[in-house]
Amino acid sequence: MENGSSSLSSVPSNPLLKDELDIVIPTIRNLDFLEMWRPFFQPYHLIIVQDGDPSKIIRVPDGFDYELYNRNDINRILGSKASCISFKDSACRCFGYMISKKKYIFTIDDDCFVAKDPSGKEINALEQHIKNLLSPSTPFFFNTLYDPYHEGADFVRGYPFSLREGVPTAVSHGLWLNIPDYDAPTQLVKPLERNTRYVDAVLTVPKGTLFPMCGMNLAFNREVIGPAMYFGLMGDGQPIGRYDDMWAGWCMKVICDHLGLGVKTGLPYIWHSKASNPFVNLKKEYKGIYWQEELIPFFQTVTLPKECTTVQKCYLELSKQVKAKLGKVDDYFNKLTDAMVTWIEAWDELNPSVNAGTAAARKPNGAAK
């Protein structure tokens, strides 16, 4: 493990949650992109998860406080349980979630740059994620003015007063300008398409509704939902890739719905700079494109018993149901469920005092399953 720090450069005087948030970055290359993010990221601690060849030297710009973990570090820290962490895939980022000791996580890809709003002002994506996480969500009744806690908005006429307190926000899912997060077939059909629409809105994803979670611009409350943010088995030695964040999102959303937690999507935007190769992507995705037609109905109908009062209990129960229902789709899912159990065991070993989900699992009116 490599550590680094310096005192260079000017930074915001009072950054939000400076001592309560880690930034997790998976990478195989030098992190020159951090120079653009310096005004926003430098006050925070970085956890860099190096994928691929552990002997390669990853350069981190001066002035950042960071820890860097490569595959040798992961094997040393987790021992036999390191098998649950993907190799040669950005899914390895979830090791950073596990090793962190902070309350909040923000994760970003190294091809994501600072975006600008329509006025030309640079967007502090991290600050917006923090605002999303620190304000409640409204998963049980949709507010047509979007986030009612946002400045200049409120609950509209007809919104039940009994639900206006909202619920704790577990996840903030941000979006991207420029290169959209498309699957390989869509990339091939629309190779030149770019997202230029900036929509100034944050929405709560309703209870019972799944969504495609993208891991390249994402924040969450680690103490509340961390154990559910497992990005699965992808990459080297696996029959599938580019579904790591999707899998985590489906599992997370089912658990959030059960525990009465909220998920927001919309702002903030980042500038996604580089389109990945659609032919390489198709090779990674093609099994998932077929499998998801059975995976989605499973997640839409799965229920968790009321005895599941923590994220860990929910996740282990979900793993049992995945094995029972999806193991027949492909043997990969039997292997994945074993890894899900190993992930929870490893999480609890590294985080013995965190009993995630218990404090947050309070259900207002309309939340009961």
Summary of the structure (lengths in Angstrom):
residues: 369
radius of gyration: 19.8
end to end distance: 43.9
largest distance: 60.4
contacts: 1195
relative contact order: 0.14
helix: 36%
strand: 17%
